[in-house]
């Protein structure tokens, strides 16, 4: 009985160790990472400056150059909450949430008809939606005011909800159409073979697939409604006034107001920041949907 041995130029794996070499990241990746950090800091710097200013007294906030080590104070926040901000905040929340829900209920089937089941001359329909955003709001504020005065809708929160819905609907239709265009047609054909109705197809099949896009559109519409000032300033007064209108009341022609305005701005911004933080995973997926095939 003979045994075969390996010698000479043969390679043996016993007792040997392989050196693992980690590839260094390319220089371009390091530069892009550093640039992303710099841009992120530049965007966050005004917010941090606003928060720091809100924590100073009015005299320290008005100093030029600013005093970074001035004693902290909560007087700006006390002035804001003593002014009674809850009705305007509730009006803004009501108008923003309800108008966003109405926008999604109207935009989702419209986007479905323009993408998965396109109607005739769907490009003309999309252009019509886009053309409604070409008219500045200030150009239509007088007819809106006169109509609201005629029918008794001045200082009415439901009038704002209707206007915010019509204002955000074209944007939502355009956004949702791009997301719905990525839905595989085979899923819809399988649902049709199984006898699913249009309502069930939209609710149980299409909506879960494009949920990141729905979240992105909802967040955009909520932010636009929450930040809107001109319509609320002209069409409301005391009953239906929103948070941005209330915020402008801190700017006066007498005395110092910088710390109070910064405190009020930070509090008014919190709902938008909370909504963005809660939907950040869906927002990232929605914004990147369709980027990778």
LUMMARTI-607318 format. One record per residue (C-alpha): residue number from 1; residue in three letters; x, y negated, z negated. Coordinates in nm, 2 decimals, decimal comma. Each point is the difference from the previous one (the first is absolute). Example, Ala and Ser with C-alpha at 12.3 -4.5 7.8 and 13.67 -1.06 7.14 Angstrom:
2
   zalo   voro       xx       yy       zz
      1    ala     1,23     0,45    -0,78
      2    ser     0,14    -0,34     0,07
This chain:
293
   zalo   voro       xx       yy       zz
      1    unk     0,00     0,00     0,00
      2    unk     0,15    -0,33     0,10
      3    unk    -0,06    -0,35    -0,12
      4    unk     0,02    -0,31     0,21
      5    unk     0,19    -0,30    -0,13
      6    unk     0,01    -0,35     0,12
      7    unk     0,34    -0,17     0,02
      8    unk     0,20    -0,24     0,21
      9    unk    -0,21    -0,28     0,14
     10    unk    -0,33     0,12    -0,15
     11    unk    -0,18    -0,22    -0,25
     12    unk    -0,10     0,11    -0,34
     13    unk    -0,28    -0,16    -0,20
     14    unk     0,10     0,15    -0,34
     15    unk     0,16    -0,23    -0,24
     16    unk    -0,03    -0,30     0,22
     17    unk    -0,18    -0,33    -0,07
     18    unk    -0,13    -0,24     0,26
     19    unk     0,04    -0,36    -0,05
     20    unk    -0,32    -0,20     0,05
     21    unk     0,05    -0,33     0,15
     22    unk    -0,27    -0,26    -0,05
     23    unk    -0,04    -0,23     0,30
     24    unk     0,02    -0,36    -0,08
     25    unk    -0,31    -0,21     0,09
     26    unk     0,06    -0,20     0,32
     27    unk     0,10    -0,36    -0,05
     28    unk    -0,31    -0,12     0,18
     29    unk    -0,22     0,18    -0,26
     30    unk     0,18    -0,18    -0,28
     31    unk    -0,05    -0,34     0,17
     32    unk    -0,37     0,07     0,06
     33    unk    -0,04     0,10    -0,36
     34    unk     0,17    -0,31    -0,13
     35    unk    -0,20    -0,22     0,24
     36    unk    -0,33     0,17    -0,12
     37    unk     0,10    -0,08    -0,37
     38    unk     0,08    -0,36     0,09
     39    unk    -0,33    -0,05     0,18
     40    unk    -0,19     0,17    -0,28
     41    unk     0,16    -0,23    -0,26
     42    unk    -0,08    -0,31     0,22
     43    unk    -0,36     0,10     0,01
     44    unk    -0,02     0,07    -0,37
     45    unk     0,19    -0,31    -0,11
     46    unk    -0,29    -0,25     0,04
     47    unk    -0,23     0,23    -0,20
     48    unk     0,27     0,03    -0,28
     49    unk     0,05    -0,37     0,01
     50    unk    -0,38    -0,06    -0,04
     51    unk    -0,01     0,24    -0,30
     52    unk     0,30    -0,17    -0,16
     53    unk    -0,15    -0,34     0,05
     54    unk    -0,33     0,11    -0,15
     55    unk     0,18     0,09    -0,32
     56    unk     0,14    -0,34    -0,06
     57    unk    -0,16    -0,32    -0,14
     58    unk    -0,11    -0,27     0,25
     59    unk     0,30    -0,22    -0,09
     60    unk     0,25     0,28     0,06
     61    unk    -0,18     0,12     0,31
     62    unk     0,03    -0,35     0,15
     63    unk     0,37    -0,04    -0,06
     64    unk     0,23    -0,05     0,31
     65    unk     0,23     0,19     0,01
     66    unk    -0,19     0,27    -0,18
     67    unk     0,10     0,12    -0,34
     68    unk     0,02     0,38     0,01
     69    unk     0,06     0,04    -0,37
     70    unk    -0,29    -0,23    -0,12
     71    unk    -0,21     0,15    -0,28
     72    unk    -0,29     0,22     0,12
     73    unk    -0,35    -0,11    -0,06
     74    unk    -0,35     0,14     0,08
     75    unk    -0,17    -0,34     0,01
     76    unk    -0,07     0,04     0,38
     77    unk    -0,18     0,33    -0,05
     78    unk    -0,20    -0,15    -0,30
     79    unk    -0,11    -0,29     0,22
     80    unk    -0,10     0,23     0,27
     81    unk    -0,22     0,23    -0,21
     82    unk    -0,14    -0,29    -0,20
     83    unk    -0,13    -0,15     0,33
     84    unk    -0,24     0,30     0,04
     85    unk     0,13     0,20     0,30
     86    unk    -0,22     0,30    -0,03
     87    unk    -0,30    -0,11     0,22
     88    unk     0,23    -0,10     0,29
     89    unk     0,20     0,32    -0,03
     90    unk    -0,32     0,21    -0,01
     91    unk    -0,13    -0,19     0,31
     92    unk     0,33     0,07     0,18
     93    unk    -0,01     0,36    -0,10
     94    unk    -0,36     0,04     0,11
     95    unk     0,04    -0,17     0,33
     96    unk     0,33     0,18     0,08
     97    unk    -0,12     0,36    -0,09
     98    unk    -0,34    -0,02     0,15
     99    unk     0,12    -0,16     0,32
    100    unk     0,27     0,26     0,03
    101    unk    -0,25     0,28    -0,04
    102    unk    -0,22    -0,15     0,26
    103    unk     0,29    -0,04     0,24
    104    unk     0,10     0,36    -0,03
    105    unk    -0,36     0,12     0,05
    106    unk    -0,03    -0,20     0,32
    107    unk     0,36     0,03     0,13
    108    unk     0,04     0,38    -0,04
    109    unk    -0,28     0,11     0,25
    110    unk     0,09    -0,29     0,23
    111    unk     0,37     0,11     0,01
    112    unk    -0,12     0,36     0,06
    113    unk    -0,20    -0,11     0,30
    114    unk     0,29    -0,20     0,14
    115    unk     0,26     0,28    -0,04
    116    unk    -0,12     0,35    -0,03
    117    unk    -0,33    -0,05     0,19
    118    unk     0,09    -0,31     0,20
    119    unk    -0,29    -0,20     0,15
    120    unk     0,00    -0,17     0,34
    121    unk     0,23    -0,30     0,02
    122    unk     0,14     0,06    -0,34
    123    unk     0,29    -0,23     0,07
    124    unk    -0,24    -0,29     0,05
    125    unk    -0,16     0,09    -0,34
    126    unk     0,33    -0,01    -0,17
    127    unk     0,09    -0,33     0,16
    128    unk    -0,33    -0,14    -0,11
    129    unk     0,07     0,10    -0,36
    130    unk     0,35    -0,16     0,03
    131    unk    -0,14    -0,32     0,15
    132    unk    -0,21    -0,06    -0,31
    133    unk     0,32    -0,06    -0,19
    134    unk     0,12    -0,26     0,24
    135    unk    -0,24    -0,26    -0,13
    136    unk     0,14    -0,18    -0,32
    137    unk    -0,23     0,02    -0,29
    138    unk     0,01    -0,38    -0,04
    139    unk    -0,16    -0,03     0,35
    140    unk    -0,31     0,19    -0,12
    141    unk    -0,03    -0,12    -0,35
    142    unk    -0,25    -0,28     0,08
    143    unk    -0,25     0,23     0,17
    144    unk     0,03     0,25    -0,28
    145    unk    -0,05    -0,27    -0,26
    146    unk    -0,31    -0,14     0,18
    147    unk    -0,15     0,35     0,05
    148    unk     0,06     0,08    -0,37
    149    unk    -0,15    -0,33    -0,10
    150    unk    -0,31     0,06     0,22
    151    unk    -0,08     0,35    -0,13
    152    unk     0,11    -0,06    -0,36
    153    unk     0,32     0,21    -0,01
    154    unk     0,24    -0,27    -0,13
    155    unk     0,18     0,11    -0,31
    156    unk    -0,11     0,36     0,05
    157    unk     0,24     0,29    -0,03
    158    unk    -0,20     0,21     0,25
    159    unk     0,07    -0,26     0,27
    160    unk     0,37     0,03    -0,07
    161    unk    -0,02     0,38     0,01
    162    unk    -0,16    -0,02     0,35
    163    unk     0,26    -0,24     0,12
    164    unk     0,29     0,20    -0,13
    165    unk    -0,15     0,31     0,16
    166    unk    -0,02    -0,17     0,34
    167    unk     0,35    -0,15    -0,05
    168    unk     0,17     0,34    -0,07
    169    unk    -0,20     0,23     0,23
    170    unk     0,21    -0,06     0,32
    171    unk     0,32     0,07    -0,19
    172    unk    -0,13     0,32    -0,15
    173    unk    -0,13     0,12     0,34
    174    unk     0,33    -0,05     0,16
    175    unk     0,19     0,17    -0,28
    176    unk    -0,23     0,30    -0,03
    177    unk    -0,01     0,05     0,37
    178    unk     0,38     0,05     0,01
    179    unk    -0,02     0,25    -0,28
    180    unk    -0,30     0,19     0,15
    181    unk     0,18     0,03     0,33
    182    unk     0,24     0,24    -0,18
    183    unk    -0,27     0,25    -0,10
    184    unk     0,04     0,33     0,19
    185    unk    -0,29     0,05     0,24
    186    unk     0,00     0,37    -0,08
    187    unk    -0,12    -0,07    -0,35
    188    unk    -0,31    -0,18     0,14
    189    unk    -0,06     0,27     0,26
    190    unk     0,01     0,27    -0,27
    191    unk    -0,25    -0,20    -0,22
    192    unk    -0,23    -0,04     0,30
    193    unk     0,01     0,37     0,07
    194    unk    -0,09     0,07    -0,37
    195    unk    -0,30    -0,23     0,04
    196    unk     0,12    -0,29    -0,22
    197    unk    -0,20    -0,32     0,04
    198    unk     0,17    -0,33     0,08
    199    unk    -0,04    -0,12    -0,36
    200    unk     0,15     0,31    -0,15
    201    unk     0,28    -0,01     0,26
    202    unk     0,09    -0,36    -0,10
    203    unk    -0,03     0,07    -0,37
    204    unk     0,15     0,35    -0,05
    205    unk     0,25     0,03     0,29
    206    unk     0,11    -0,34     0,14
    207    unk     0,00    -0,20    -0,32
    208    unk     0,24     0,23    -0,20
    209    unk     0,25     0,00     0,29
    210    unk     0,01    -0,38     0,04
    211    unk    -0,03    -0,08    -0,37
    212    unk     0,34    -0,17    -0,01
    213    unk    -0,12    -0,23     0,28
    214    unk    -0,33    -0,07    -0,18
    215    unk     0,19    -0,09    -0,31
    216    unk     0,23    -0,24     0,20
    217    unk    -0,30    -0,17     0,16
    218    unk    -0,18    -0,03    -0,33
    219    unk     0,30    -0,15    -0,17
    220    unk     0,05    -0,26     0,27
    221    unk    -0,37    -0,10     0,00
    222    unk     0,00    -0,02    -0,38
    223    unk     0,31    -0,23     0,00
    224    unk    -0,14    -0,22     0,27
    225    unk    -0,33    -0,04    -0,18
    226    unk     0,16    -0,05    -0,34
    227    unk     0,23    -0,28     0,13
    228    unk    -0,25    -0,18     0,21
    229    unk    -0,04    -0,36    -0,11
    230    unk    -0,15    -0,23     0,27
    231    unk    -0,35     0,17     0,03
    232    unk    -0,02     0,04    -0,38
    233    unk     0,10    -0,36    -0,05
    234    unk    -0,26    -0,15     0,24
    235    unk    -0,29     0,24    -0,05
    236    unk     0,01     0,05    -0,38
    237    unk     0,01    -0,23    -0,30
    238    unk    -0,07     0,13    -0,35
    239    unk    -0,20     0,33     0,02
    240    unk     0,19     0,18     0,27
    241    unk     0,34    -0,16    -0,02
    242    unk     0,29     0,25     0,05
    243    unk     0,34     0,04    -0,17
    244    unk     0,19    -0,20     0,27
    245    unk    -0,24    -0,29    -0,04
    246    unk     0,04     0,02    -0,38
    247    unk     0,37     0,00     0,05
    248    unk     0,01    -0,33     0,18
    249    unk    -0,17    -0,17    -0,30
    250    unk     0,33     0,01    -0,18
    251    unk     0,17    -0,24     0,24
    252    unk    -0,07    -0,34    -0,13
    253    unk     0,13    -0,35     0,08
    254    unk     0,08    -0,07    -0,36
    255    unk     0,24     0,18    -0,23
    256    unk     0,21     0,32     0,05
    257    unk    -0,16     0,31     0,13
    258    unk     0,27     0,23     0,14
    259    unk     0,01     0,25    -0,28
    260    unk    -0,38     0,03    -0,01
    261    unk    -0,02     0,05     0,38
    262    unk     0,27     0,27    -0,01
    263    unk    -0,18     0,18    -0,28
    264    unk    -0,33    -0,02     0,17
    265    unk     0,15     0,11     0,33
    266    unk     0,16     0,30    -0,16
    267    unk    -0,32     0,11    -0,17
    268    unk    -0,20    -0,05     0,32
    269    unk     0,25     0,21     0,19
    270    unk    -0,02     0,29    -0,24
    271    unk    -0,30     0,17     0,17
    272    unk     0,17     0,00     0,34
    273    unk     0,33     0,13    -0,15
    274    unk    -0,20     0,27    -0,18
    275    unk    -0,18     0,10     0,31
    276    unk     0,32     0,01     0,20
    277    unk     0,17     0,21    -0,26
    278    unk    -0,29     0,25    -0,03
    279    unk    -0,01     0,04     0,38
    280    unk     0,37    -0,01     0,07
    281    unk     0,04     0,36     0,10
    282    unk    -0,31    -0,01     0,23
    283    unk     0,12    -0,34     0,14
    284    unk     0,34     0,14     0,09
    285    unk    -0,15     0,30     0,17
    286    unk    -0,25    -0,22     0,18
    287    unk     0,26    -0,24     0,13
    288    unk     0,22     0,28     0,12
    289    unk    -0,29     0,21     0,15
    290    unk     0,07     0,07     0,37
    291    unk     0,36    -0,10    -0,02
    292    unk     0,12     0,36     0,01
    293    unk    -0,14     0,24     0,25
